[in-house]
Amino acid sequence: MQAASAEPSKAELEAEFRADDPAVAHAATKIQASFRGHQVRKQTEKDKQDKEDIEKIDLSDPELNKAANKIQASFRTRKDNN
């Protein structure tokens, strides 16, 4: 005996929801748009947090200055060798 809450099979879903049905296509489009909007909002929040983290960097830190000089020297060396 199967439980009443068992998920329908693929064949049952295909029989109930036809791909060429405009209502199904519209519903699918709405679901996709909602999910994409969710993804964009999530990414925007992450970008905002990353920007806040960058703004917290102490630009007067002598170690940061030394690291920047090393990166610049390395870049210039590679640039001059190419």
C-alpha positions in Angstrom: 0.0 0.0 0.0 1.4 3.4 -1.0 1.2 6.4 1.2 -1.0 9.2 0.0 1.8 11.7 0.2 4.0 9.8 -2.3 5.5 11.9 -5.0 4.0 11.5 -8.5 6.1 9.7 -11.1 7.6 11.5 -14.1 5.0 10.0 -16.4 2.2 11.3 -14.1 3.6 14.8 -14.1 4.1 14.8 -17.9 0.5 13.7 -18.3 -0.8 16.5 -16.0 1.5 19.3 -17.2 2.1 19.5 -20.9 5.1 21.5 -22.1 3.1 23.2 -24.8 0.5 24.5 -22.4 0.8 28.3 -22.2 -0.3 28.4 -18.5 2.5 25.9 -17.6 5.1 27.9 -19.7 4.0 31.1 -17.9 4.2 29.5 -14.5 7.7 28.1 -15.3 8.8 31.6 -16.4 7.5 33.1 -13.2 9.4 30.5 -11.1 12.6 31.1 -13.1 12.3 34.9 -12.7 11.7 34.6 -9.0 14.7 32.3 -8.6 16.9 34.6 -10.7 15.8 37.6 -8.6 16.7 35.7 -5.5 20.1 34.9 -6.8 20.8 38.5 -7.8 19.7 39.8 -4.4 21.9 37.2 -2.7 24.9 38.2 -4.8 24.3 41.9 -4.3 24.3 41.4 -0.5 27.6 39.5 -0.8 29.1 42.2 -2.9 28.0 44.8 -0.4 29.6 42.9 2.4 32.8 42.5 0.4 32.9 46.2 -0.2 32.4 46.9 3.5 35.3 44.5 4.3 37.6 46.3 1.9 36.7 49.7 3.3 37.9 48.5 6.8 41.4 48.0 5.5 43.9 50.3 7.3 45.7 52.0 4.5 48.3 53.5 6.9 49.5 50.0 8.0 53.2 49.8 7.2 52.9 46.0 6.5 50.3 46.8 3.8 52.6 49.3 2.2 55.5 46.8 2.1 53.2 44.1 0.6 51.9 46.6 -2.1 55.5 47.5 -3.0 56.4 43.8 -3.4 53.4 43.2 -5.7 54.2 46.3 -7.8 57.9 45.3 -8.1 57.0 41.7 -9.1 54.5 43.1 -11.7 57.1 45.5 -13.1 59.7 42.7 -13.4 57.3 40.5 -15.3 56.1 43.3 -17.5 59.7 44.3 -18.4 60.6 40.7 -19.2 57.8 40.3 -21.7 
